[in-house]
Amino acid sequence: MKTIKDKQLLVGADFAGYPLKEAVCAHLRAKGWTITDVGVTDPSVEDTENMFHRIGLRVGAMISEGEFERALIFCGTGMGIHIAASKCPHVHAGVVESVPAALRAITGNGVNVLAMGAFYVAPQMGCDIADAYLGAELGTGYEWWHNFYEFHKLAIDELEAFDYEEYKKNGFKVKHLGDYPLSLESKDDVRFQLRGDGGVIVPEVFRRFGRDGFGIRYRFIGLIRQNGCGGEQSDKQGQEHRHGMTQCAKNSACCLDTVFGFHLHFCRLHALLTRHSKITKQ
């Protein structure tokens, strides 16, 4: 098998994914990767064998047969080609459009075929996604989280062993290969505090997000729940509590929905949003 450790990578793209594939491959070759391309190599040549789903099946088969450890695939959206690859045994495919998603695809789900869509992913982002994905393994960055690796490895093993006919005969119940408890844990305390002048003291984990990005969604949601904020709140007048960068001026609690997709609930956030309060380090 050609492995990531040996910097061997399988790629495939249709005509729509070709430009993004070329940018990512050039980036990886410059870093010493050996690329095996089984998709479109000349978009000016019409070849029906290079329809997105046929390339997806081709790449998936090579993963199934143990020729390569991992692959990157590209089409317009990343979705069609990933669906095709997923039809092959032992393929765990995912579609991503951001670096945090790419990291979680491998660290939490053991994705061995990663898809990107050239309609939505810019070349530089594609290169960053590839670097993040190829530089991590199952469990990377979550060593502090009790049973994180074991819990997700169990899911992969059960999916590997899955047989639909057996599943059907068993009353649509999954045959357990084991069980590992997993609870939401926080590596850092992420509580926000208001200063007397209306500013907000930002926890270290939030400031560090740009550097690691690992597990932030779960850390925040876990502490939010522990702090008693259920996510949907309303003021005394029954006004609906809004999500996102908007907020209800009269509410005593607001919600910030960041670009990374997690929600932060804490009291009087509108002080920060409406008064442009200065954020300081803790």
C-alpha positions as CSV (number, residue, x, y, z in Angstrom):
1,M,0.0,0.0,0.0
2,K,1.2,3.5,-0.8
3,T,1.0,5.5,2.4
4,I,0.8,9.0,3.7
5,K,4.0,8.4,5.6
6,D,5.8,7.8,2.3
7,K,4.1,10.9,0.9
8,Q,2.1,8.9,-1.7
9,L,-1.3,10.2,-2.6
10,L,-4.1,9.2,-5.0
11,V,-6.2,12.0,-6.7
12,G,-8.9,12.2,-9.2
13,A,-11.1,15.0,-10.6
14,D,-13.6,15.6,-13.3
15,F,-13.5,18.6,-15.7
16,A,-15.3,20.8,-13.1
17,G,-12.9,19.9,-10.3
18,Y,-9.8,20.0,-12.5
19,P,-8.6,23.6,-11.8
20,L,-8.8,23.0,-8.0
21,K,-7.1,19.6,-8.3
22,E,-4.3,21.1,-10.3
23,A,-3.7,23.9,-7.8
24,V,-3.7,21.4,-4.9
25,C,-1.4,18.9,-6.7
26,A,1.1,21.6,-7.6
27,H,1.2,22.7,-4.0
28,L,1.7,19.1,-2.7
29,R,4.3,18.2,-5.3
30,A,6.3,21.3,-4.2
31,K,6.3,19.8,-0.7
32,G,7.6,16.5,-1.9
33,W,4.4,14.5,-2.4
34,T,4.2,11.8,-5.2
35,I,0.8,12.2,-6.9
36,T,-1.0,9.4,-8.8
37,D,-3.8,11.1,-10.9
38,V,-6.5,8.8,-12.2
39,G,-8.9,11.5,-13.3
40,V,-9.0,14.3,-15.9
41,T,-5.5,15.4,-16.9
42,D,-6.4,17.3,-20.0
43,P,-9.8,19.1,-19.8
44,S,-9.8,19.7,-23.6
45,V,-10.1,16.0,-24.2
46,E,-13.7,14.7,-24.0
47,D,-13.8,11.3,-22.4
48,T,-17.0,9.9,-21.0
49,E,-15.0,7.6,-18.8
50,N,-14.1,10.7,-16.8
51,M,-17.6,11.6,-15.7
52,F,-17.5,12.5,-12.0
53,H,-19.1,9.3,-10.7
54,R,-16.9,7.1,-12.8
55,I,-13.8,8.8,-11.4
56,G,-15.2,8.4,-7.9
57,L,-15.7,4.7,-8.4
58,R,-12.2,4.4,-9.9
59,V,-10.6,6.1,-6.9
60,G,-12.8,4.2,-4.4
61,A,-11.8,0.9,-6.0
62,M,-8.1,1.7,-5.6
63,I,-8.7,2.4,-1.9
64,S,-10.8,-0.7,-1.5
65,E,-8.1,-2.8,-3.1
66,G,-5.4,-1.4,-0.7
67,E,-3.4,0.3,-3.4
68,F,-3.5,3.7,-1.5
69,E,-4.1,4.7,2.1
70,R,-5.8,8.0,1.2
71,A,-7.1,10.0,-1.7
72,L,-8.3,13.5,-2.6
73,I,-11.1,13.8,-5.1
74,F,-12.6,16.9,-6.8
75,C,-15.7,17.8,-8.8
76,G,-17.9,20.9,-9.0
77,T,-19.4,20.4,-5.6
78,G,-17.4,17.5,-4.2
79,M,-20.7,15.7,-3.4
80,G,-21.3,13.6,-6.5
81,I,-17.8,12.2,-6.7
82,H,-17.8,11.5,-3.0
83,I,-21.1,9.6,-3.2
84,A,-19.7,7.4,-6.0
85,A,-16.5,6.7,-4.1
86,S,-18.5,5.7,-1.0
87,K,-20.1,2.8,-3.0
88,C,-16.8,1.0,-2.7
89,P,-16.0,-1.2,0.3
90,H,-13.7,0.2,3.0
91,V,-14.1,3.7,1.7
92,H,-14.9,6.4,4.3
93,A,-15.5,9.5,2.3
94,G,-16.3,13.0,3.3
95,V,-16.9,16.4,1.7
96,V,-15.3,19.5,3.3
97,E,-15.0,23.2,2.5
98,S,-12.9,24.4,5.4
99,V,-9.8,23.5,7.4
100,P,-11.6,22.7,10.7
101,A,-13.9,20.4,8.8
102,A,-10.9,18.7,7.1
103,L,-9.2,18.2,10.4
104,R,-12.3,16.7,12.0
105,A,-12.9,14.5,9.0
106,I,-9.7,12.7,9.6
107,T,-9.2,13.1,13.4
108,G,-12.8,12.1,14.3
109,N,-14.1,10.0,11.4
110,G,-11.0,8.5,9.8
111,V,-11.9,9.7,6.3
112,N,-9.7,8.0,3.7
113,V,-11.2,9.8,0.7
114,L,-11.6,13.5,1.0
115,A,-13.7,15.4,-1.5
116,M,-13.7,19.1,-2.4
117,G,-15.8,21.2,-4.7
118,A,-14.2,23.6,-7.1
119,F,-17.3,25.7,-7.2
120,Y,-17.0,26.5,-3.5
121,V,-13.4,26.0,-2.5
122,A,-10.8,28.5,-3.6
123,P,-7.3,27.2,-4.6
124,Q,-5.5,28.5,-1.5
125,M,-8.2,27.1,0.8
126,G,-7.9,23.8,-1.1
127,C,-4.2,23.7,-0.4
128,D,-4.8,24.5,3.3
129,I,-7.4,21.8,3.5
130,A,-5.0,19.2,1.9
131,D,-2.2,20.2,4.3
132,A,-4.5,19.9,7.4
133,Y,-6.0,16.5,6.2
134,L,-2.7,14.9,5.3
135,G,-0.9,16.1,8.4
136,A,-3.3,14.4,10.9
137,E,-4.6,11.0,11.9
138,L,-7.5,9.6,13.8
139,G,-7.5,11.2,17.3
140,T,-4.8,13.8,16.5
141,G,-5.2,16.8,18.8
142,Y,-7.8,15.1,21.1
143,E,-5.4,13.1,23.3
144,W,-6.8,15.1,26.3
145,W,-10.3,13.9,25.6
146,H,-11.0,10.6,27.5
147,N,-12.1,7.8,25.1
148,F,-12.2,10.1,22.0
149,Y,-10.0,7.9,19.9
150,E,-11.5,4.6,21.2
151,F,-15.1,5.9,20.7
152,H,-14.5,7.0,17.1
153,K,-12.3,4.0,16.2
154,L,-15.2,1.8,17.3
155,A,-17.6,3.6,15.0
156,I,-15.1,3.0,12.1
157,D,-14.8,-0.6,12.9
158,E,-18.6,-1.2,13.1
159,L,-19.0,0.6,9.8
160,E,-16.3,-1.6,8.3
161,A,-18.1,-4.7,9.5
162,F,-21.5,-3.5,8.5
163,D,-23.6,-5.8,6.3
164,Y,-27.0,-4.5,5.3
165,E,-28.7,-8.0,5.0
166,E,-27.4,-9.0,8.5
167,Y,-28.5,-5.6,9.8
168,K,-32.0,-6.2,8.4
169,K,-32.2,-9.7,9.8
170,N,-31.2,-8.3,13.2
171,G,-34.2,-6.0,13.2
172,F,-32.2,-3.0,12.0
173,K,-30.1,-3.1,15.1
174,V,-26.3,-2.6,14.8
175,K,-24.2,-5.5,16.1
176,H,-22.0,-3.9,18.7
177,L,-18.3,-4.6,18.6
178,G,-17.8,-2.9,22.0
179,D,-18.8,0.2,23.7
180,Y,-16.9,3.3,25.0
181,P,-18.6,6.0,26.9
182,L,-17.9,9.5,25.7
183,S,-19.0,12.7,27.3
184,L,-18.6,16.4,26.3
185,E,-15.3,17.6,27.8
186,S,-13.5,20.9,27.8
187,K,-9.7,21.2,27.7
188,D,-10.0,24.8,28.9
189,D,-12.5,27.0,30.7
190,V,-14.3,29.1,28.1
191,R,-16.4,31.3,30.3
192,F,-16.6,34.9,29.2
193,Q,-16.5,37.6,31.9
194,L,-17.6,41.2,31.7
195,R,-15.3,43.9,33.1
196,G,-16.6,46.9,35.0
197,D,-16.1,49.1,31.9
198,G,-18.3,46.9,29.7
199,G,-15.3,45.1,28.1
200,V,-15.2,41.3,27.8
201,I,-12.3,39.1,29.0
202,V,-11.7,36.5,26.4
203,P,-10.6,33.0,27.6
204,E,-7.3,31.6,26.2
205,V,-9.0,28.8,24.3
206,F,-10.9,31.3,22.2
207,R,-7.9,33.3,21.4
208,R,-6.0,30.1,20.5
209,F,-8.7,28.9,18.1
210,G,-6.9,30.2,15.0
211,R,-4.0,28.0,15.9
212,D,-5.6,24.7,16.7
213,G,-9.3,24.6,15.9
214,F,-9.7,21.2,17.4
215,G,-12.9,20.3,19.2
216,I,-14.0,23.9,19.8
217,R,-17.6,23.2,18.9
218,Y,-17.9,20.6,21.6
219,R,-16.0,22.4,24.2
220,F,-18.2,25.5,23.9
221,I,-21.5,23.6,23.7
222,G,-20.5,21.5,26.7
223,L,-19.8,24.5,28.9
224,I,-22.8,26.3,27.6
225,R,-25.0,23.5,28.8
226,Q,-23.2,23.3,32.1
227,N,-23.8,27.0,32.6
228,G,-27.6,26.5,32.1
229,C,-28.0,28.1,28.8
230,G,-30.2,26.0,26.6
231,G,-29.6,27.9,23.4
232,E,-33.1,29.4,22.9
233,Q,-34.0,32.2,25.3
234,S,-36.5,35.0,25.3
235,D,-37.0,38.2,27.3
236,K,-39.9,39.0,29.6
237,Q,-41.9,40.3,26.7
238,G,-41.6,36.9,25.0
239,Q,-39.5,38.2,22.1
240,E,-37.8,35.4,20.3
241,H,-34.1,35.1,20.9
242,R,-32.2,35.4,17.6
243,H,-29.1,33.6,16.5
244,G,-26.1,34.9,14.5
245,M,-24.6,38.3,14.6
246,T,-27.9,39.9,15.2
247,Q,-29.3,40.3,18.7
248,C,-32.3,41.5,20.6
249,A,-31.4,44.8,22.3
250,K,-33.7,44.2,25.2
251,N,-32.5,40.7,25.9
252,S,-30.2,40.0,28.8
253,A,-28.6,37.1,26.9
254,C,-27.5,36.9,23.3
255,C,-26.0,34.4,21.0
256,L,-23.0,34.8,18.8
257,D,-22.8,32.4,15.8
258,T,-19.3,32.5,14.5
259,V,-18.0,31.6,11.1
260,F,-16.7,28.4,12.6
261,G,-20.3,27.2,13.3
262,F,-20.4,27.1,17.1
263,H,-22.6,29.1,19.4
264,L,-21.5,31.1,22.4
265,H,-24.2,32.1,24.8
266,F,-23.4,34.5,27.7
267,C,-25.1,37.3,29.5
268,R,-25.2,40.8,28.1
269,L,-23.3,40.1,24.9
270,H,-25.1,43.1,23.4
271,A,-22.9,45.3,25.5
272,L,-20.0,44.1,23.3
273,L,-21.9,44.4,20.0
274,T,-23.6,47.7,20.6
275,R,-21.0,49.7,22.4
276,H,-18.0,48.3,20.5
277,S,-16.3,47.4,23.8
278,K,-12.7,46.6,23.7
279,I,-11.8,42.9,24.0
280,T,-8.8,42.3,26.2
281,K,-6.7,39.3,27.1
282,Q,-7.4,37.5,30.3
